[in-house]
Structure formats: C-alpha cells, structure tokens
Amino acid sequence: MNLQSLVHIGVDLTLVAMILAALRQNTGYVFAFEQTGMSHYVHKIMSWGEWCYAKFVNHAVRSQYFRKQLPGDGFTTMSLKEIEELGRYNSKSNRH
C-alpha cells in the first residue's frame, strides 16, 4: 500500500465521518458504533468528523461563496419533523 492509497483512504474516512456528523447535527441520529468490535477507533474517527464538519461550517459562514438558502433556490427543505415521520413510515413498511 503506497502513500497515495493511504491518503485516499484517509480522505474517504474523513468525508464519511463528516456526513455522519452532519446527520447527527441535523436529525439527532448517531451511528451505533458501540456494536462494532473497534468502538474506540470508530469513536475517534467520528470525533475527527465532528471537528472537520465544524471547521467547514465556520468557513462556509465566513465565505463569500456561501449564503443562506432562499425559497426560490428549489432545494428540498424537509424539516426535522418530516424526516422523523419519513423514518417512522419506512420502519413500518419494513415490518411487512
């Protein structure tokens, strides 16, 4: 395994950890890392993702290239309540 592969894996792990951090920030759901055999390492990766996500958010807030979403942008604006209802609907449909 060369240096390029290690860097690629590190970047991939960071991006996944940042996505999971964003999921926690927006919905309150967290990855159940306690059930893995390597919970100590997973917790460290998750903490790294939280730190990277916070740094990215701070950068975006101060940057001229980002702005608050406007109603005319056309992005989905699901609220936390709608996301929870979607989760309940999916869990009910999976029981059949």
C-alpha positions as a Markdown table, in Angstrom:
| # | Residue | x | y | z |
|---|---|---|---|---|
| 1 | Met | 0.0 | 0.0 | 0.0 |
| 2 | Asn | 1.6 | 3.3 | -1.1 |
| 3 | Leu | 1.2 | 6.8 | 0.3 |
| 4 | Gln | -1.4 | 7.8 | -2.3 |
| 5 | Ser | -3.6 | 4.9 | -1.3 |
| 6 | Leu | -3.3 | 5.8 | 2.4 |
| 7 | Val | -4.2 | 9.5 | 1.7 |
| 8 | His | -7.2 | 8.4 | -0.4 |
| 9 | Ile | -8.5 | 6.1 | 2.4 |
| 10 | Gly | -7.9 | 8.9 | 5.0 |
| 11 | Val | -9.9 | 11.4 | 2.8 |
| 12 | Asp | -12.7 | 8.9 | 2.3 |
| 13 | Leu | -12.9 | 8.2 | 6.1 |
| 14 | Thr | -13.0 | 11.9 | 6.8 |
| 15 | Leu | -15.8 | 12.5 | 4.3 |
| 16 | Val | -17.9 | 9.6 | 5.7 |
| 17 | Ala | -17.3 | 10.9 | 9.3 |
| 18 | Met | -18.3 | 14.4 | 8.2 |
| 19 | Ile | -21.5 | 13.1 | 6.6 |
| 20 | Leu | -22.3 | 11.2 | 9.9 |
| 21 | Ala | -21.6 | 14.4 | 11.9 |
| 22 | Ala | -24.0 | 16.4 | 9.7 |
| 23 | Leu | -26.6 | 13.7 | 10.1 |
| 24 | Arg | -26.2 | 14.0 | 13.9 |
| 25 | Gln | -26.4 | 17.8 | 13.8 |
| 26 | Asn | -29.5 | 17.8 | 11.6 |
| 27 | Thr | -31.5 | 14.9 | 12.9 |
| 28 | Gly | -30.1 | 13.8 | 16.2 |
| 29 | Tyr | -29.4 | 10.3 | 14.9 |
| 30 | Val | -25.9 | 8.8 | 15.6 |
| 31 | Phe | -24.1 | 5.8 | 14.3 |
| 32 | Ala | -24.3 | 2.9 | 16.8 |
| 33 | Phe | -20.6 | 2.4 | 17.0 |
| 34 | Glu | -20.8 | 0.6 | 20.3 |
| 35 | Gln | -21.9 | -2.5 | 18.5 |
| 36 | Thr | -18.7 | -2.7 | 16.4 |
| 37 | Gly | -15.6 | -4.6 | 17.6 |
| 38 | Met | -13.5 | -1.4 | 17.2 |
| 39 | Ser | -15.6 | 1.1 | 19.0 |
| 40 | His | -12.6 | 3.1 | 20.4 |
| 41 | Tyr | -11.3 | 3.7 | 16.8 |
| 42 | Val | -14.7 | 4.4 | 15.4 |
| 43 | His | -15.3 | 7.0 | 18.2 |
| 44 | Lys | -12.0 | 8.7 | 17.3 |
| 45 | Ile | -13.0 | 8.8 | 13.6 |
| 46 | Met | -16.4 | 10.2 | 14.5 |
| 47 | Ser | -14.8 | 12.9 | 16.7 |
| 48 | Trp | -12.5 | 13.8 | 13.8 |
| 49 | Gly | -15.5 | 14.1 | 11.5 |
| 50 | Glu | -17.3 | 16.4 | 14.1 |
| 51 | Trp | -14.2 | 18.6 | 14.2 |
| 52 | Cys | -13.9 | 18.7 | 10.4 |
| 53 | Tyr | -17.6 | 19.4 | 10.0 |
| 54 | Ala | -17.4 | 22.3 | 12.5 |
| 55 | Lys | -14.4 | 23.8 | 10.7 |
| 56 | Phe | -16.2 | 23.5 | 7.3 |
| 57 | Val | -19.3 | 25.2 | 8.7 |
| 58 | Asn | -17.3 | 28.0 | 10.2 |
| 59 | His | -15.5 | 28.5 | 6.8 |
| 60 | Ala | -18.8 | 28.5 | 4.9 |
| 61 | Val | -20.4 | 31.1 | 7.2 |
| 62 | Arg | -17.5 | 33.4 | 6.7 |
| 63 | Ser | -17.0 | 32.8 | 3.0 |
| 64 | Gln | -18.4 | 35.0 | 0.2 |
| 65 | Tyr | -19.1 | 31.8 | -1.8 |
| 66 | Phe | -21.9 | 30.6 | 0.5 |
| 67 | Arg | -25.2 | 32.3 | 1.5 |
| 68 | Lys | -28.4 | 31.3 | 3.3 |
| 69 | Gln | -30.8 | 29.3 | 1.2 |
| 70 | Leu | -33.6 | 31.3 | -0.4 |
| 71 | Pro | -37.1 | 29.9 | -1.1 |
| 72 | Gly | -36.6 | 30.3 | -4.9 |
| 73 | Asp | -33.5 | 28.0 | -4.8 |
| 74 | Gly | -35.7 | 25.0 | -5.2 |
| 75 | Phe | -33.9 | 22.7 | -2.8 |
| 76 | Thr | -35.8 | 20.3 | -0.6 |
| 77 | Thr | -36.5 | 21.8 | 2.8 |
| 78 | Met | -37.6 | 18.9 | 4.8 |
| 79 | Ser | -37.9 | 19.8 | 8.5 |
| 80 | Leu | -36.8 | 17.6 | 11.3 |
| 81 | Lys | -40.4 | 16.6 | 11.9 |
| 82 | Glu | -40.8 | 15.5 | 8.3 |
| 83 | Ile | -37.6 | 13.5 | 8.5 |
| 84 | Glu | -38.8 | 11.7 | 11.6 |
| 85 | Glu | -42.1 | 10.9 | 10.0 |
| 86 | Leu | -40.3 | 9.5 | 7.0 |
| 87 | Gly | -38.3 | 7.3 | 9.3 |
| 88 | Arg | -41.4 | 6.0 | 11.0 |
| 89 | Tyr | -43.1 | 5.3 | 7.7 |
| 90 | Asn | -40.1 | 3.4 | 6.4 |
| 91 | Ser | -39.8 | 1.3 | 9.6 |
| 92 | Lys | -43.5 | 0.4 | 9.4 |
| 93 | Ser | -43.2 | -0.6 | 5.8 |
| 94 | Asn | -40.2 | -2.8 | 6.5 |
| 95 | Arg | -42.1 | -4.9 | 9.0 |
| 96 | His | -44.4 | -6.5 | 6.4 |
